[in-house]
Amino acid sequence: MFRIIAWLFLAAYLLVVGLWPSAAAPVALAFDGLGAVIAAIPGPVLLLLAVVAWLKHRPAPTHATA
């Protein structure tokens, strides 16, 4: 029984180790592409976009009742 479980664990380990790099590659490439796009935009433009987004979506002020 132990030998069967050991073979199953070995098979699972080899599948995970063998398939993980090919499964993670598209995700890594997508993040690299996103980083390249963000790096191509100048910093002041990103800051301006952040300020505009904050001003557009800022929470409404609450009025305190006395």
Beta strands, then each sheet from edge to edge (+ up, - down):
end
